[in-house]
Amino acid sequence: MKSAVQLLVIDPQNDFCDLPASHLGIDPSFGATLAPALPVTGAHQDMLRLAGLIRLAGAGIDDITITLDSHQRMDIAHPTFWRKADGSAVMPFTTISASQVRAGEFQPCSSDALPRTLAYLDELEARGRYTLMVWPVHCEIGSWGHNVHADLRAAYNQWEEQWLRTVSKVTKGENPWTEHYSAVQAEVPDTEDPHTQLNSALIAKLDRADMLLIAGEASSHCVRATTEHIVANLPSGRPERVVLLTDCMSPVTGFEAQHDAFLSEMQGLGVRLSTAAEVLPLIQASIAR
């Protein structure tokens, strides 16, 4: 019997890719070149390798799911949300703690947002996974940066048409009040927003795979958080079914240690590490079963 091979690609979007000039866009309003907001070194080559795997694996891949980081411009993790005590702008890559906000070092631009902001920061820190990071405005819904890497999209479009299948798209991050690294659950779920809570339907779908391939950007953050939640919540367990495509993901610069720790932790739980070239014959062999 043929085994079920699923591919989960985390946030393969323009804003996360170190794109060459040939892949950049043009802003029709100003004529300026559109460049990635948060490029991950190595991501462009990651996406080319992944596109190549999809083309070569063909019918061996039964299902593809793409997650899309999808943010509002005004977001608790964007500079637009914050100001310093003197009213000046907060720069990207600034970390903000609840104690700093209480001390007045940082404040939401809207004073009305202060109570909810503090409640969020307190809960985030109590969970112990992350301190709030202010990122550049990225993956704004409707923007060029929100789009999928062109070569990857071309590869999965070809897969869809050749095998008459549909690539599933899963958005995450629309709620501006919580960070949403993981495609499975926000860092602090909102009790009034089901989209921030554990995505049990997606997990159940992924749990049907005999081999679940995971790739995308960035391995230090969104790939890591998603994989951790998947492995912790698979109803039937068996993390050995999960395969991290290590040459189809890269860390945010400065977060290489988090990347290494992630791979080591997952391997310790039984998750397999593989390159695209190494996993290809396993996918092809599954067709004949």
ChimeraX attribute file (.defattr): number of C-alpha atoms within 10 A of each C-alpha:
attribute: neighborCount
match mode: 1-to-1
recipient: residues
	/A:1	7
	/A:2	12
	/A:3	18
	/A:4	18
	/A:5	23
	/A:6	24
	/A:7	22
	/A:8	20
	/A:9	22
	/A:10	27
	/A:11	30
	/A:12	28
	/A:13	29
	/A:14	29
	/A:15	27
	/A:16	28
	/A:17	29
	/A:18	20
	/A:19	20
	/A:20	9
	/A:21	10
	/A:22	6
	/A:23	15
	/A:24	15
	/A:25	16
	/A:26	12
	/A:27	11
	/A:28	9
	/A:29	6
	/A:30	7
	/A:31	9
	/A:32	10
	/A:33	12
	/A:34	18
	/A:35	21
	/A:36	21
	/A:37	17
	/A:38	18
	/A:39	21
	/A:40	21
	/A:41	18
	/A:42	20
	/A:43	27
	/A:44	26
	/A:45	17
	/A:46	24
	/A:47	27
	/A:48	16
	/A:49	21
	/A:50	26
	/A:51	22
	/A:52	16
	/A:53	21
	/A:54	21
	/A:55	17
	/A:56	18
	/A:57	20
	/A:58	19
	/A:59	18
	/A:60	22
	/A:61	25
	/A:62	18
	/A:63	20
	/A:64	21
	/A:65	19
	/A:66	23
	/A:67	22
	/A:68	22
	/A:69	27
	/A:70	24
	/A:71	24
	/A:72	17
	/A:73	18
	/A:74	16
	/A:75	22
	/A:76	23
	/A:77	27
	/A:78	23
	/A:79	23
	/A:80	19
	/A:81	19
	/A:82	23
	/A:83	18
	/A:84	16
	/A:85	15
	/A:86	10
	/A:87	11
	/A:88	10
	/A:89	15
	/A:90	20
	/A:91	16
	/A:92	15
	/A:93	14
	/A:94	14
	/A:95	15
	/A:96	19
	/A:97	18
	/A:98	20
	/A:99	13
	/A:100	12
	/A:101	18
	/A:102	12
	/A:103	11
	/A:104	12
	/A:105	14
	/A:106	22
	/A:107	24
	/A:108	20
	/A:109	16
	/A:110	10
	/A:111	9
	/A:112	9
	/A:113	14
	/A:114	15
	/A:115	10
	/A:116	11
	/A:117	18
	/A:118	18
	/A:119	11
	/A:120	22
	/A:121	21
	/A:122	15
	/A:123	14
	/A:124	21
	/A:125	15
	/A:126	11
	/A:127	12
	/A:128	8
	/A:129	10
	/A:130	13
	/A:131	16
	/A:132	20
	/A:133	17
	/A:134	21
	/A:135	18
	/A:136	16
	/A:137	20
	/A:138	25
	/A:139	26
	/A:140	20
	/A:141	18
	/A:142	11
	/A:143	13
	/A:144	20
	/A:145	25
	/A:146	22
	/A:147	20
	/A:148	21
	/A:149	23
	/A:150	15
	/A:151	17
	/A:152	23
	/A:153	18
	/A:154	14
	/A:155	19
	/A:156	21
	/A:157	14
	/A:158	15
	/A:159	22
	/A:160	16
	/A:161	10
	/A:162	11
	/A:163	12
	/A:164	8
	/A:165	15
	/A:166	14
	/A:167	15
	/A:168	11
	/A:169	11
	/A:170	16
	/A:171	16
	/A:172	21
	/A:173	25
	/A:174	19
	/A:175	20
	/A:176	17
	/A:177	19
	/A:178	22
	/A:179	25
	/A:180	26
	/A:181	21
	/A:182	25
	/A:183	27
	/A:184	27
	/A:185	23
	/A:186	23
	/A:187	20
	/A:188	18
	/A:189	21
	/A:190	15
	/A:191	9
	/A:192	8
	/A:193	9
	/A:194	11
	/A:195	18
	/A:196	24
	/A:197	16
	/A:198	18
	/A:199	16
	/A:200	15
	/A:201	10
	/A:202	14
	/A:203	17
	/A:204	15
	/A:205	13
	/A:206	24
	/A:207	23
	/A:208	16
	/A:209	18
	/A:210	17
	/A:211	22
	/A:212	22
	/A:213	24
	/A:214	22
	/A:215	27
	/A:216	29
	/A:217	27
	/A:218	28
	/A:219	28
	/A:220	23
	/A:221	19
	/A:222	21
	/A:223	27
	/A:224	24
	/A:225	22
	/A:226	21
	/A:227	24
	/A:228	16
	/A:229	17
	/A:230	26
	/A:231	21
	/A:232	12
	/A:233	16
	/A:234	17
	/A:235	14
	/A:236	9
	/A:237	12
	/A:238	14
	/A:239	20
	/A:240	17
	/A:241	17
	/A:242	26
	/A:243	22
	/A:244	26
	/A:245	22
	/A:246	18
	/A:247	20
	/A:248	27
	/A:249	29
	/A:250	26
	/A:251	24
	/A:252	20
	/A:253	13
	/A:254	9
	/A:255	14
	/A:256	14
	/A:257	11
	/A:258	16
	/A:259	21
	/A:260	13
	/A:261	13
	/A:262	20
	/A:263	19
	/A:264	13
	/A:265	13
	/A:266	21
	/A:267	17
	/A:268	10
	/A:269	14
	/A:270	15
	/A:271	20
	/A:272	18
	/A:273	20
	/A:274	16
	/A:275	16
	/A:276	21
	/A:277	15
	/A:278	11
	/A:279	17
	/A:280	16
	/A:281	13
	/A:282	14
	/A:283	23
	/A:284	16
	/A:285	13
	/A:286	18
	/A:287	18
	/A:288	10
	/A:289	8
